[in-house]
Every structure is written in structure tokens, then in C-alpha cells.
Amino acid sequence: MLAIPKQSKNQELAWKFVEFAALSRDSQLFMFKTANLFPSLETAYDDPFFDEPDAYYSDQAINRTFADIAGGDIPMYYYTPYFGELDDLVRDTAYQYFRQQISLDEALETMQSRGEAIKNRYEGN
């Protein structure tokens, strides 16, 4: 994911980079062929490189398999409307535990009680 901060002094130049890196078929193919960064542009999937055999995969055209999967209908996985808050809670609480700022019991209690409070706020309980 690429982002251009509002505070950027070179927003136009930053956007040109985004166009170059993310919206150019040739750039995406170059990054794939040189750094194994799989293209997000489906228009790149018709390149012959995808059909080349890969020795690691018993000479299968594994990139074609990946392109077929990526170009198909991949169902979106929906967590919850409050997943971000729960994710932050777990990460922050685990950090406190690993830094020995709280005990394991305190970490588990914090995640349980605050997690339920977040869930209840969204579900109106």
C-alpha cells in the first residue's frame, strides 16, 4: 500500500511515483521479475513470464497458477466492524506483557474485559 501524506511538500511527484510503481504494467512486471513482487495489476498476468517453468516447483508454471488465483473471484473476508480496535488492544496489551509491565493474568483480564466492552459498544449492549 502506498500513501501520500497531506503534509508532503511534493505531492505531485509522489503521485507520479505511485503511478509509476503501482499503475504501470511494465513497472509491475519489472518488480516481479527482479524482486518477486507479485503484480497487483491483472493486465500484467498475460505476460509470457507467468508461463515459464519454475525449477523449485518441479518445472511447473507456478506463476500462472498464482495469476489465475489472483485474477479470479477471491471472496472478501469480513472480520468485524471493530476488528481494528481489538487488534490494537491485543497488540498493546501483549507489548505490555512482553515488556514485563503487567502479568499474564492482567494481560488476559485486560483483553477480555476491554474486548467485551468494545464489542458491546458496537453491538449496542
N, C-alpha and C positions, 0 to 999 in steps of 0.2 A: 504494500500500500504506500502510495506517495501522497504527501500533503504539502500545501504551500501556506505557511503561517501568514496571518493578516499583517504581522509586523515586518514581513520580508521587505527588504529595500529593492529587491529585484524580482518582483512577481512575474513580470513578462518573461524574463529569462528563465525563471523557474518553470513556468508553464511550457516553454519551448523544450526544456529538458523532459518534462512529463510526456509531452507529445512524442519526442524522440524515443524515450525509453519504453513507454507503455503503449503508445498508439501507433507505432511503426512496425509493420510486419518484418521488414528487414532487420531492424534493431532487435526485435524479439528472437528472430531466428539466429542472429549472431550470438546473442547472450546464451541461447540454448546450446548452440554448437560449441561454444568456447567455455562456458561456465556451468552448463547443465541446468540453467534456469528455465524451467518449462514455460512455454509461451501461454499467455492468457488470451491472446487473440486467436479465435478459431480460424481466421483466414490463413494463419500460418500452418495449419495442420495438413495442407495439401502439398507441402514441400517434400521432395523425394527423401530427404534426410530421415523422415519418420519411418520409411520403409527399409532402411539399412539394417542388416543383421547386427546383433549385439552379442559378442562372444561370451560375455558373462551370463547371458540368458540363453545359452545353447544355440546361439545364432538366430534367435527369434527376433522379429521386428518389434521389440518391446515398446518402442516409442509410438508405433502405430496403435498398439493396444491402449496405451495411456491417452493418446489423442482421441481414440474412439470413445473412451470413457469420459474424458473431459468435454467432448463435444456433444455428448448425449444429455438426456434429461436426468440430472442429478437432483434428487429431491432435497429441498431445503430442510435442515434440521432446526426445529424451533425449541429453544430451551424454555425460558420463561421470560416474562417482561422484566423480571427483577434479577436476572442472571448476573448482570454487571455488578450490582450491589453485593450479591452473595459471593461472587468471585473476589471482589475487593476485601470483603470481610474475612474470607478464608485465607487469602494471601497475607493480609496484615496480621491476622492472629497467629498464623503459622510463623511468620517472621518474629513476632514477639516470643513465641515459644523457643524457636531455634536460637535466639539471642539470650535465652535463659532469663527473660524478663517476667515470664509467667510460667506456671507449672502446666503439665499436660492436662490435669483436671480443669484448671482455669481456662485453658485454651478450648477444650471441648465444651465446657459450660458456656463460654462466650459465644462460640459458633452456634451452639444450639439455641440459646436464648435470643441472641440478636438475629439469627437466621429466621427464627419463627416470627419475630417482630417485623422483619422486612416482608416476609410472606403475608402476614396478616394485614399489613398496611396496603398491600396491593390487592388482596382479596376481600378487603372490607370487613375483616373480623375484628 
